[in-house]
Amino acid sequence: MLAPAQLPTPLVNCPDEALARVGVELRLKRDDLAHPLVPGNKWRKLTPNLEAAAERGETRLLTFGGAYSTHLRATAVAAGALGLESVGLVRGEELARAPRNWSLRAAEAAGMELVFLPRAEYREAAGRCGTDPVVAAGLQRRFGPCLVLPEGGSNALAARGAAAVAAELTDLGERDVVCCPVGTGGTLAGIAAGLPPGARALGVAVLRGGAGYLEDEVTRLHREAYGREFADWRIDHDHHGGGYGRVPAALEEFAAGFERRHGVALERRYVAKLLSALYGLAAAGAFPPGTRLTAVVTGLPDPVEGP
Ligand SMILES: *Cc1c(COP(=O)(O)O)cnc(C)c1O
């Protein structure tokens, strides 16, 4: 059994002088507190998929991730707790021979079978498992009958799960912008779809070179999950800090300062990037005075456990 999540997650005001100067308010939607084992947006996105899997009598999940993938860890833990088998296809054949890092160790400890793929093969399998029937059939043949979750877990059910974040914000109107980091776009797709008329969603891409591609992904998820498109969202591509997983010194400094001022520990790859982007955009006059930003804290900092 997977312990239930603590919902709705807390919504806290986060007054800050730097934002007040430009007439902008900030609140934090503490989704990082949703669940002790499957935090934040991973709980929102995974649980609808796991429930559907259990209903359909599936016994085995297969998904994809990199060496430190939170999605792999979360899938391993949630699947294990529900009595489902799980297989994780990991990017990078060389990792098979290296000592397991803390993240892969945690996935294995939760019962996930790890299979390490050369990068080209990984790209092919992860990129086309949802669209190419030959690739999908190949996975079923090689790994046995299983429910395949895409990389990052973003599919129609995941987007609908993430829409609950917006639904829990019951006071939104014209001055509100609900903000989240964007990895694969499932969380942003859900939030945008769940907003009331007038409110808008802003995603901050944490990876480099995603312009166009990520917008297409969000639109595809909207069509799949809701059968329509939405016009209440956009993605900022100018605050990725050099690329996925990069934490430049200025970002680290921002994160440490924010933690000191507000007493909230920040996950660096997504959450700190989001907040740093919001402060940068606000300082540059991107938000009219009176704007209220609600930043979704989508996850927890990594444990400090060495390599
Ligand atoms: C996985 C993850 C994301 C990315 O969410 P997408 O739905 O893939 O865009 C954002 N924040 C945190 C903390 C994550 O772990």
The ligand as a MOL file (V3000), in Angstrom:
LIG
                    3D

  0  0  0     0  0            999 V3000
M  V30 BEGIN CTAB
M  V30 COUNTS 15 15 0 0 0
M  V30 BEGIN ATOM
M  V30 1 C 10.5650 15.7250 -12.6270 0
M  V30 2 C 10.5290 17.0870 -12.0740 0
M  V30 3 C 10.0270 18.1870 -12.8150 0
M  V30 4 C 9.6630 18.0880 -14.2820 0
M  V30 5 O 8.2990 17.9580 -14.5160 0
M  V30 6 P 7.7450 17.7280 -15.9970 0
M  V30 7 O 6.3410 17.3420 -15.8070 0
M  V30 8 O 8.5680 16.6100 -16.5970 0
M  V30 9 O 7.9250 18.9760 -16.7650 0
M  V30 10 C 9.9240 19.4130 -12.1790 0
M  V30 11 N 10.3350 19.5710 -10.8980 0
M  V30 12 C 10.8560 18.5480 -10.1760 0
M  V30 13 C 11.3150 18.8260 -8.7820 0
M  V30 14 C 10.9730 17.2880 -10.7330 0
M  V30 15 O 11.5090 16.2840 -10.0100 0
M  V30 END ATOM
M  V30 BEGIN BOND
M  V30 1 1 1 2
M  V30 2 1 2 3
M  V30 3 2 2 14
M  V30 4 1 3 4
M  V30 5 2 3 10
M  V30 6 1 4 5
M  V30 7 1 5 6
M  V30 8 2 6 7
M  V30 9 1 6 8
M  V30 10 1 6 9
M  V30 11 1 10 11
M  V30 12 2 11 12
M  V30 13 1 12 13
M  V30 14 1 12 14
M  V30 15 1 14 15
M  V30 END BOND
M  V30 END CTAB
M  END
